[in-house]
């Protein structure tokens, strides 16, 4: 990874932070996209300790906002002539339904639309670096879910775990369609299930939901497990030819039947273009 440029979201904690440190240690220059400036600065300090020879950089954006996501994509594209790896990793789960300023349900906005919009904004820089890689953090939580295209924003019967599972299904469908559209360009796209590992997901929520999430983390595995698969897809030579795949524990596995629905993948792509005003 020496000399490679890696853009990563959700890298100030959990599997994203560990993956960023591992890639920096291999010689990559890390470009963080973070919501909290203080946490971003702490992560940068750690990266500089791991790899002081690289000019790591942070951009601040709320990735649940279409405007912020487009702006940060434009800012990174203006500064970086080439991007070797894009890791879409930011995400969360929310106890209560709420809309963003764009009128999108915030789980869908953060967990899916940020992947779609940021990738769209950095596409030319990835093509310029070909061969390049895109890695999307999905989840086994997609299983048992299907997309309701008549209610993508979950106006009816919102449930936190259903909203999260559907957003992770969207990650896999997006990856499949993205890989299809990038075929022959030298840019690959894969996604992964990090496993049930300790993260910051949902832990800022108050009340019973937040308590249950924090208790569940007691039984979660170490985040290094999920980070290992991110690094595998981002850096290892044996993953260079893979595209359109869903991985767990550094090997390709089958997602649910709904996650293999190419018609749904194409429809989600068109809906995402419309919702993102792209």
Rosetta silent file (secondary structure, phi, psi, omega in degrees, C-alpha in Angstrom):
SEQUENCE: XXXXXXXXXXXXXXXXXXXXXXXXXXXXXXXXXXXXXXXXXXXXXXXXXXXXXXXXXXXXXXXXXXXXXXXXXXXXXXXXXXXXXXXXXXXXXXXXXXXXXXXXXXXXXXXXXXXXXXXXXXXXXXXXXXXXXXXXXXXXXXXXXXXXXXXXXXXXXXXXXXXXXXXXXXXXXXXXXXXXXXXXXXXXXXXXXXXXXXXXXXXXXXXXXXXXXXXXXXXXXXXXXXXXXXXXXXXXXXXXXXXXXXXXXXXXXXXXXXXXXXXXXXXXXXXXXXXXXX
SCORE:     score description
SCORE:     0.000 S_00000001
   1 L     0.000    4.878 -177.056    0.000    0.000    0.000 S_00000001
   2 L   -60.956  125.221  179.591    3.006    2.308   -0.039 S_00000001
   3 L    83.948   -4.497  179.973    2.066    5.547   -1.765 S_00000001
   4 L   -78.798  148.467  176.918   -1.606    4.540   -2.157 S_00000001
   5 E  -105.068  123.548 -177.758   -4.364    7.021   -1.285 S_00000001
   6 E  -120.163  121.106  173.446   -7.216    5.601    0.802 S_00000001
   7 E   -98.358  129.388 -178.044  -10.426    7.528    1.522 S_00000001
   8 E  -139.885  134.604  174.811  -12.379    6.091    4.452 S_00000001
   9 E  -101.710  157.805  178.706  -15.556    7.134    6.251 S_00000001
  10 L    62.913   41.638 -174.193  -16.432    6.158    9.806 S_00000001
  11 L  -108.964   13.692 -179.748  -12.774    5.855   10.782 S_00000001
  12 L   -94.784    0.507  177.349  -12.728    7.622   14.146 S_00000001
  13 L  -160.427  168.778  171.372  -13.818    4.503   16.080 S_00000001
  14 H    57.404 -144.733 -174.572  -14.359    0.771   15.836 S_00000001
  15 H   -64.877  -30.487  179.557  -13.464   -1.241   12.757 S_00000001
  16 H   -65.747  -43.250  179.753  -12.928    1.874   10.648 S_00000001
  17 H   -65.343  -43.063 -178.845  -10.252    3.262   12.952 S_00000001
  18 H   -65.686  -40.793  177.906   -8.454   -0.077   13.183 S_00000001
  19 H   -64.132  -42.001  179.610   -8.568   -0.545    9.398 S_00000001
  20 H   -61.676  -42.778  179.123   -7.248    2.979    8.836 S_00000001
  21 H   -65.190  -41.331 -179.522   -4.331    2.364   11.202 S_00000001
  22 H   -64.557  -41.637  179.914   -3.520   -0.991    9.572 S_00000001
  23 H   -70.261  -36.760  176.059   -3.524    0.510    6.071 S_00000001
  24 H   -63.396  -40.116  179.532   -1.420    3.474    7.226 S_00000001
  25 H   -64.040  -25.740  177.471    1.080    1.036    8.734 S_00000001
  26 L   -85.449   -0.695  175.341    1.340   -0.600    5.288 S_00000001
  27 L   110.581   -1.933 -178.632    2.280    2.762    3.756 S_00000001
  28 L   -74.758  150.703  170.755   -1.071    4.189    2.646 S_00000001
  29 E   -96.226  124.478 -171.479   -1.971    7.857    2.994 S_00000001
  30 E   -99.746  130.147  173.529   -5.324    8.068    4.751 S_00000001
  31 E  -112.282  108.703 -178.962   -8.034   10.629    3.957 S_00000001
  32 E   -87.154  145.229  165.097  -10.647   10.570    6.720 S_00000001
  33 E  -119.684  117.067 -173.652  -14.224   11.760    6.426 S_00000001
  34 E  -136.459  155.924  179.807  -15.588   12.370    9.927 S_00000001
  35 L   -88.830  -35.541 -173.939  -18.467   14.188   11.594 S_00000001
  36 L  -102.739  115.328 -178.095  -16.728   15.220   14.831 S_00000001
  37 H   -59.875  -37.090 -178.589  -13.636   17.473   14.424 S_00000001
  38 H   -68.325  -43.195  177.889  -12.177   16.508   17.792 S_00000001
  39 H   -67.284  -35.049  176.960  -12.426   12.786   17.152 S_00000001
  40 H   -62.578  -43.206 -179.720  -11.020   13.337   13.663 S_00000001
  41 H   -65.928  -38.994  177.267   -8.005   15.154   15.095 S_00000001
  42 H   -63.404  -39.603  178.668   -7.388   12.377   17.633 S_00000001
  43 H   -66.956  -41.397  176.934   -7.489    9.813   14.839 S_00000001
  44 H   -60.091  -41.871  179.124   -5.096   11.884   12.728 S_00000001
  45 H   -60.343  -41.098  179.224   -2.673   12.084   15.639 S_00000001
  46 H   -66.468  -41.709  179.246   -2.747    8.310   15.963 S_00000001
  47 H   -63.664  -37.045  178.052   -2.202    7.846   12.218 S_00000001
  48 H   -67.292  -30.320  175.612    0.760   10.212   12.340 S_00000001
  49 H   -70.723  -40.831 -178.824    2.245    8.083   15.107 S_00000001
  50 H   -69.995  -42.114 -174.814    1.720    4.904   13.061 S_00000001
  51 L  -142.054   76.822 -175.671    2.953    6.391    9.780 S_00000001
  52 L   -67.181  -15.201 -177.191    4.579    9.821   10.232 S_00000001
  53 L   -78.460  -12.240 -175.749    5.924    9.834    6.673 S_00000001
  54 L  -104.240  141.378 -179.640    2.432   10.205    5.147 S_00000001
  55 L   -87.407   72.942  179.136    0.420   13.432    4.926 S_00000001
  56 L   -64.310  152.852 -174.051   -2.827   12.064    6.339 S_00000001
  57 E  -144.761  152.713  176.990   -5.791   14.421    6.131 S_00000001
  58 E  -125.219  142.165  171.890   -9.312   14.784    7.540 S_00000001
  59 E  -119.930  138.894 -177.325  -12.459   16.286    6.044 S_00000001
  60 E  -102.772  127.751  179.970  -15.436   17.126    8.244 S_00000001
  61 L  -160.251  147.650  169.591  -18.938   16.303    7.003 S_00000001
  62 L   -92.452  105.167 -172.995  -22.294   15.040    8.199 S_00000001
  63 L   -75.648   -3.147  171.404  -22.772   12.137    5.828 S_00000001
  64 L   -82.133   -7.616  178.637  -26.500   11.956    6.526 S_00000001
  65 L   -99.612  125.166  176.988  -26.719   15.250    4.601 S_00000001
  66 H   -60.459  -41.357 -179.475  -26.736   15.060    0.818 S_00000001
  67 H   -63.376  -45.474  178.511  -25.243   18.538    0.615 S_00000001
  68 H   -62.618  -42.242 -177.917  -22.406   17.736    3.010 S_00000001
  69 H   -66.003  -42.702  176.564  -21.664   14.461    1.242 S_00000001
  70 H   -63.541  -43.094 -177.899  -21.561   16.101   -2.174 S_00000001
  71 H   -63.380  -43.946 -177.940  -19.409   18.942   -0.843 S_00000001
  72 H   -69.460  -33.326  174.982  -16.861   16.650    0.797 S_00000001
  73 H   -62.669  -42.968  178.077  -16.677   14.548   -2.360 S_00000001
  74 H   -64.172  -40.577 -178.973  -15.950   17.678   -4.392 S_00000001
  75 H   -65.136  -43.376  179.367  -13.336   18.829   -1.860 S_00000001
  76 H   -66.959  -42.819  179.997  -11.507   15.495   -1.892 S_00000001
  77 H   -62.369  -33.397  179.646  -11.657   15.271   -5.693 S_00000001
  78 H   -71.099  -28.257 -176.569  -10.184   18.778   -5.950 S_00000001
  79 H   -94.835  -26.217 -173.710   -7.235   17.845   -3.729 S_00000001
  80 L  -115.298  111.936  179.090   -6.549   14.272   -4.841 S_00000001
  81 L   -68.248  -22.211  178.870   -5.796   13.572   -8.519 S_00000001
  82 L  -147.686  146.686  176.419   -6.169    9.837   -7.866 S_00000001
  83 L  -129.751  122.746 -175.883   -7.764    7.632   -5.219 S_00000001
  84 L   -85.586  -32.950 -179.014   -6.654    4.021   -4.962 S_00000001
  85 E  -143.118  132.947  170.550   -9.199    2.805   -2.409 S_00000001
  86 E  -116.034  123.011  178.470  -12.548    4.147   -1.210 S_00000001
  87 E  -114.647  107.387  175.380  -13.907    2.539    1.961 S_00000001
  88 E   -88.576  107.271 -171.870  -17.531    3.427    2.730 S_00000001
  89 L  -129.550  -15.981 -176.703  -17.824    2.420    6.367 S_00000001
  90 L   -64.327  143.821  177.679  -19.831    5.093    8.238 S_00000001
  91 L  -178.937  166.430  178.585  -23.164    3.967    9.633 S_00000001
  92 L  -161.792  171.029  174.168  -25.473    3.870   12.618 S_00000001
  93 L  -126.397  139.491 -173.210  -28.735    2.526   14.005 S_00000001
  94 L  -125.641  131.869 -177.296  -31.384    4.840   15.446 S_00000001
  95 L   -64.583  -38.033 -175.212  -34.084    3.988   17.973 S_00000001
  96 L  -119.012  145.780  177.854  -36.586    6.508   16.602 S_00000001
  97 L   -70.566  134.694  175.334  -37.473    7.491   13.075 S_00000001
  98 L  -149.142  152.399 -179.988  -36.324   10.964   12.091 S_00000001
  99 E  -102.621  146.263  173.001  -35.901   12.767    8.807 S_00000001
 100 L   -79.675  175.956  177.728  -32.813   14.569    7.583 S_00000001
 101 L   -62.439  -20.913  179.333  -32.993   18.081    6.132 S_00000001
 102 L   -86.411   -1.595 -179.281  -33.347   16.389    2.726 S_00000001
 103 L    82.587   17.666  179.064  -36.503   14.588    3.847 S_00000001
 104 L  -102.132  144.715  173.203  -34.833   11.166    3.990 S_00000001
 105 E   -61.866  132.555 -165.125  -35.117    8.686    6.837 S_00000001
 106 H   -68.755  -27.494  175.240  -31.766    9.087    8.573 S_00000001
 107 H   -65.403  -47.362  177.943  -30.750    5.390    8.627 S_00000001
 108 H   -61.817  -41.528 -178.032  -31.279    5.171    4.879 S_00000001
 109 H   -63.947  -48.830 -176.266  -29.577    8.532    4.371 S_00000001
 110 H   -76.330  -47.993 -170.869  -26.439    7.723    6.354 S_00000001
 111 H   -79.725  -26.674  178.392  -26.047    4.003    5.748 S_00000001
 112 H  -114.220  -55.498 -172.461  -26.936    3.891    2.055 S_00000001
 113 H   -63.052  -32.915  178.275  -27.167    7.306    0.406 S_00000001
 114 H   -64.324  -37.929  176.746  -23.789    8.468    1.754 S_00000001
 115 H   -61.600  -48.239 -175.013  -22.158    5.421    0.108 S_00000001
 116 H   -64.540  -48.227 -174.126  -23.929    6.103   -3.159 S_00000001
 117 H   -71.587  -42.203 -179.643  -23.332    9.866   -3.287 S_00000001
 118 H   -66.809  -41.266  177.618  -19.685    9.821   -2.141 S_00000001
 119 H   -61.741  -42.029  177.446  -18.821    7.043   -4.583 S_00000001
 120 H   -58.675  -42.999 -177.687  -20.488    9.016   -7.362 S_00000001
 121 H   -69.997  -25.997 -176.273  -18.430   12.095   -6.450 S_00000001
 122 H  -105.974    6.066 -175.391  -15.116   10.221   -6.389 S_00000001
 123 H   -55.682  -46.785 -177.248  -15.698    7.953   -9.391 S_00000001
 124 H   -64.870  -34.909  179.788  -13.386    9.843  -11.747 S_00000001
 125 H   -71.964  -32.460  174.707  -10.541    9.849   -9.212 S_00000001
 126 H   -68.834  -42.469  177.600  -10.910    6.088   -8.732 S_00000001
 127 H   -61.880  -35.885 -179.886  -10.869    5.555  -12.492 S_00000001
 128 H   -66.728  -24.160 -178.557   -7.705    7.687  -12.695 S_00000001
 129 L   -96.369    0.316 -174.299   -5.996    5.310  -10.251 S_00000001
 130 L   -45.728  129.577    5.948   -7.114    2.109  -11.990 S_00000001
 131 L   -76.191  133.309 -178.578   -6.625   -0.556  -10.778 S_00000001
 132 E  -135.208  168.358 -174.882   -8.550    0.755   -7.769 S_00000001
 133 E  -135.717  145.203  172.217  -10.930   -0.694   -5.200 S_00000001
 134 E  -119.862  130.196 -178.513  -14.193    0.240   -3.494 S_00000001
 135 E  -124.970  123.187 -178.965  -15.063   -1.477   -0.207 S_00000001
 136 E  -114.941  127.455  177.706  -18.515   -1.108    1.373 S_00000001
 137 E   -82.366  110.537  176.186  -19.271   -2.198    4.935 S_00000001
 138 L  -103.586 -144.961  179.711  -22.556   -4.097    4.888 S_00000001
 139 L  -172.209  151.372  171.488  -23.789   -6.582    7.528 S_00000001
 140 H   -64.496  -12.050  176.864  -25.334   -9.976    8.089 S_00000001
 141 H   -64.678   -9.702  177.821  -28.248   -7.956    9.474 S_00000001
 142 H   -68.601  -22.708 -173.843  -29.488   -7.740    5.877 S_00000001
 143 L   -66.221  138.924 -179.240  -30.823  -11.296    6.131 S_00000001
 144 L    86.424    2.104 -179.185  -34.577  -11.592    6.485 S_00000001
 145 L  -114.954  157.881  171.038  -35.156   -8.174    4.954 S_00000001
 146 L  -143.160  155.692 -179.316  -36.359   -6.923    1.588 S_00000001
 147 L   -83.923  133.951  173.657  -36.649   -3.422    0.185 S_00000001
 148 L  -101.382   98.570 -175.358  -40.095   -1.856    0.013 S_00000001
 149 L   -69.438  -12.621  174.366  -39.739    0.527   -2.918 S_00000001
 150 L   -87.244   -6.579 -178.553  -43.112    2.048   -2.060 S_00000001
 151 L  -151.971   53.764 -179.400  -41.809    2.960    1.404 S_00000001
 152 L   -62.524  -25.254 -178.280  -38.015    3.302    1.292 S_00000001
 153 L   -93.932    8.639  174.154  -38.221    5.981    3.998 S_00000001
 154 L    51.175   50.784  174.674  -40.187    3.671    6.343 S_00000001
 155 L   -68.782  -25.795 -179.882  -43.097    5.992    6.977 S_00000001
 156 L  -104.476  128.466  170.968  -45.103    2.919    7.951 S_00000001
 157 L    54.916   54.289  177.686  -44.166    0.785   10.965 S_00000001
 158 L   -64.710  130.572  171.357  -40.640    2.072   11.600 S_00000001
 159 L  -135.769  133.478 -172.202  -38.506   -0.346   13.579 S_00000001
 160 H   -56.661  -47.990 -174.723  -34.845    0.381   14.254 S_00000001
 161 H   -72.153  -30.294  175.004  -33.484   -3.079   13.430 S_00000001
 162 H   -68.798  -43.469  178.057  -35.600   -3.364   10.287 S_00000001
 163 H   -60.087  -42.661  179.875  -34.409    0.050    9.096 S_00000001
 164 H   -65.833  -47.049 -179.388  -30.810   -0.973    9.784 S_00000001
 165 H   -60.972  -40.301  178.121  -31.196   -4.366    8.093 S_00000001
 166 H   -66.264  -37.226  179.161  -32.755   -2.813    5.006 S_00000001
 167 H   -66.502  -34.480  178.100  -29.953   -0.265    4.770 S_00000001
 168 H   -73.837  -32.962  170.733  -27.384   -3.064    4.889 S_00000001
 169 H   -61.584  -42.020  177.725  -29.311   -4.921    2.183 S_00000001
 170 H   -60.257  -37.252  177.615  -29.110   -1.715    0.160 S_00000001
 171 H   -59.311  -41.977 -177.645  -25.317   -1.739    0.624 S_00000001
 172 H   -71.337  -43.577  178.569  -25.063   -5.185   -0.964 S_00000001
 173 H   -63.361  -40.898  176.665  -27.418   -4.385   -3.836 S_00000001
 174 H   -60.411  -44.015 -179.524  -25.533   -1.134   -4.468 S_00000001
 175 H   -61.589  -43.243  179.778  -22.239   -3.027   -4.545 S_00000001
 176 H   -61.277  -47.446 -178.052  -23.569   -5.563   -7.076 S_00000001
 177 H   -70.274  -36.687  177.488  -24.869   -2.890   -9.434 S_00000001
 178 H   -61.793  -45.131  178.987  -21.760   -0.742   -8.979 S_00000001
 179 H   -61.170  -40.067  179.005  -19.518   -3.688   -9.883 S_00000001
 180 H   -62.277  -43.258 -177.235  -21.624   -4.344  -12.971 S_00000001
 181 H   -73.521  -22.982 -179.891  -21.354   -0.724  -14.106 S_00000001
 182 H   -94.485    0.695 -177.683  -17.603   -0.607  -13.452 S_00000001
 183 L   -54.866  130.358  178.228  -16.851   -3.844  -15.317 S_00000001
 184 L    88.932   -4.606 -178.587  -13.836   -3.447  -17.568 S_00000001
 185 L   -91.992  -16.110 -174.202  -12.596   -0.218  -15.931 S_00000001
 186 L    90.106   -1.632  176.358  -10.125   -1.783  -13.516 S_00000001
 187 E  -102.640  123.756 -179.881  -12.106   -0.499  -10.509 S_00000001
 188 E  -102.556  159.655  177.698  -13.589   -3.257   -8.343 S_00000001
 189 E  -140.021  125.498  178.289  -16.390   -3.057   -5.771 S_00000001
 190 E  -139.018  161.615  177.251  -16.974   -5.481   -2.898 S_00000001
 191 E  -133.349  172.284 -173.279  -18.788   -5.434    0.423 S_00000001
 192 E  -150.080  155.442  167.364  -18.455   -7.262    3.704 S_00000001
 193 E  -102.651  116.733 -176.825  -20.061   -8.475    6.891 S_00000001
 194 L   -77.498   -7.884 -174.410  -17.719   -7.461    9.737 S_00000001
 195 L    88.949  170.804  177.764  -19.252   -9.927   12.192 S_00000001
 196 L   -81.769   92.110 -175.570  -20.847   -9.151   15.532 S_00000001
 197 E  -123.858  159.055 -178.755  -18.102   -6.925   16.861 S_00000001
 198 L   -67.516  123.721  178.569  -17.952   -4.075   19.354 S_00000001
 199 L  -140.063 -178.856  175.939  -18.764   -0.756   17.685 S_00000001
 200 L   -91.688    6.030 -175.908  -20.298    2.600   18.539 S_00000001
 201 L   -57.878  124.746  172.650  -23.546    1.751   16.717 S_00000001
 202 L    70.704   -1.205 -172.729  -26.588    2.975   18.626 S_00000001
 203 L   -78.579  -10.118  177.594  -24.691    3.577   21.833 S_00000001
 204 L   -89.900   -9.057  177.612  -25.469    7.275   21.940 S_00000001
 205 L   -69.598  142.556  176.181  -29.203    6.620   22.056 S_00000001
 206 L   -89.874 -175.897  175.090  -30.798    7.115   25.439 S_00000001
 207 H    70.537 -164.517 -174.003  -33.531    5.074   27.091 S_00000001
 208 H   -62.144  -40.745 -178.659  -34.130    1.352   26.892 S_00000001
 209 H   -59.520  -47.763  179.822  -32.844    0.980   23.321 S_00000001
 210 H   -62.688  -38.976  178.674  -29.472    2.499   24.155 S_00000001
 211 H   -62.674  -44.464 -178.955  -29.157    0.366   27.289 S_00000001
 212 H   -65.810  -38.871  177.873  -29.856   -2.822   25.331 S_00000001
 213 H   -63.285  -45.355 -179.376  -27.338   -1.903   22.631 S_00000001
 214 H   -64.376  -37.270  177.377  -24.647   -1.189   25.221 S_00000001
 215 H   -65.830  -39.673 -179.098  -25.375   -4.472   27.002 S_00000001
 216 H   -62.461  -30.687 -178.711  -25.132   -6.411   23.731 S_00000001
 217 H   -66.097  -19.541  176.881  -21.647   -5.010   23.178 S_00000001
 218 H   -62.086  -32.003 -176.210  -20.481   -6.942   26.252 S_00000001
 219 H   -97.808   -0.529 -177.320  -20.896  -10.131   24.195 S_00000001
 220 L   -76.559  155.709  176.831  -19.524   -8.722   20.945 S_00000001
 221 E   -78.622  176.378  179.844  -16.215   -9.751   19.466 S_00000001
 222 L   -74.290  142.223 -177.545  -13.213   -7.518   19.044 S_00000001
 223 L   -64.000  -18.446  177.779  -13.426   -4.974   16.203 S_00000001
 224 H   -56.820  -29.145 -179.062  -10.108   -6.254   14.800 S_00000001
 225 H   -63.676  -49.797  179.211  -12.084   -9.145   13.269 S_00000001
 226 H   -67.548  -37.992  179.864  -14.208   -6.880   11.072 S_00000001
 227 H   -63.462  -32.376 -179.155  -11.282   -4.595   10.290 S_00000001
 228 H   -61.128  -39.503  179.879   -9.298   -7.566    9.009 S_00000001
 229 H   -71.553  -35.555  174.559  -11.826   -8.164    6.226 S_00000001
 230 H   -60.154  -47.979 -179.399  -11.802   -4.488    5.253 S_00000001
 231 H   -63.495  -39.985  177.485   -8.011   -4.571    4.980 S_00000001
 232 H   -55.866  -48.810 -177.597   -8.183   -7.840    3.030 S_00000001
 233 H   -73.075  -29.650 -177.391  -10.476   -6.295    0.415 S_00000001
 234 H   -82.052  -28.391 -166.384   -8.632   -2.974    0.330 S_00000001
 235 H  -129.826  -32.309 -169.691   -5.061   -4.190    0.157 S_00000001
 236 L   -73.764  138.497 -179.564   -4.359   -7.868   -0.337 S_00000001
 237 H   -58.506  -35.261 -176.857   -3.259   -9.045   -3.809 S_00000001
 238 H   -68.498  -13.315  177.375   -5.494  -12.135   -3.647 S_00000001
 239 H   -98.326    2.050 -172.146   -8.567   -9.858   -3.499 S_00000001
 240 L   -63.135  -35.130 -175.295   -7.519   -7.762   -6.498 S_00000001
 241 L   -90.564  -12.200 -177.243   -9.662   -9.574   -9.052 S_00000001
 242 L   -71.267  139.765  173.806  -12.782   -9.975   -6.908 S_00000001
 243 L  -155.649  145.311 -179.127  -15.711   -7.709   -7.677 S_00000001
 244 L    77.297    9.596 -173.436  -19.402   -7.637   -6.822 S_00000001
 245 L   -95.590  163.615  176.046  -18.822   -9.992   -3.897 S_00000001
 246 E  -119.804  122.842 -170.772  -20.003  -10.192   -0.300 S_00000001
 247 E  -119.277  150.085  171.469  -17.295  -11.249    2.162 S_00000001
 248 E  -146.129  136.599 -177.745  -17.063  -12.428    5.760 S_00000001
 249 L    50.882   41.631  173.466  -13.889  -13.446    7.589 S_00000001
 250 L    67.393   20.734  175.248  -11.870  -12.627    4.460 S_00000001
 251 E  -138.712  151.193 -178.771  -13.690  -15.055    2.177 S_00000001
 252 E   -76.007  133.709  179.194  -16.561  -14.644   -0.225 S_00000001
 253 E  -131.557  169.420 -179.559  -19.904  -15.978    0.998 S_00000001
 254 L   -88.707  127.519  170.989  -23.466  -15.925   -0.297 S_00000001
 255 L   -77.937 -175.011  179.345  -25.747  -13.132    0.918 S_00000001
 256 L   -65.301  165.981  178.319  -29.509  -13.618    1.165 S_00000001
 257 L   -61.029  -40.005  179.678  -31.628  -14.274   -1.926 S_00000001
 258 H   -61.623  -30.510 -179.525  -32.999  -10.715   -1.716 S_00000001
 259 H   -78.726   -6.842  177.839  -29.407   -9.423   -1.828 S_00000001
 260 H  -107.217   13.807 -177.516  -28.839  -11.256   -5.115 S_00000001
 261 L   -85.524   99.370 -175.532  -31.822   -9.649   -6.879 S_00000001
 262 H   -68.937  -28.115  175.763  -30.266   -7.764   -9.780 S_00000001
 263 H   -66.521  -40.750  176.685  -33.577   -6.169  -10.775 S_00000001
 264 H   -66.061  -36.894  178.573  -33.869   -4.715   -7.275 S_00000001
 265 H   -62.278  -43.112  179.097  -30.245   -3.554   -7.493 S_00000001
 266 H   -67.328  -39.776 -179.972  -30.951   -1.673  -10.710 S_00000001
 267 H   -66.885  -40.361  177.709  -34.137   -0.163   -9.311 S_00000001
 268 H   -61.765  -39.626  178.352  -32.341    0.951   -6.139 S_00000001
 269 H   -58.970  -48.009 -178.918  -29.671    2.600   -8.298 S_00000001
 270 H   -65.413  -39.938  177.370  -32.280    4.595  -10.227 S_00000001
 271 H   -65.207  -38.269 -179.194  -34.106    5.579   -7.036 S_00000001
 272 H   -68.475  -37.755  174.220  -30.822    6.657   -5.442 S_00000001
 273 H   -59.410  -44.645 -178.561  -29.982    8.838   -8.446 S_00000001
 274 H   -66.723  -48.377 -177.513  -33.384   10.491   -8.129 S_00000001
 275 H   -66.524  -34.632 -179.950  -33.262   10.954   -4.347 S_00000001
 276 H   -83.022   -5.292 -178.638  -29.671   12.205   -4.488 S_00000001
 277 L    52.943   53.629 -176.428  -30.493   14.577   -7.345 S_00000001
 278 L  -108.984    0.000    0.000  -27.485   13.296   -9.266 S_00000001
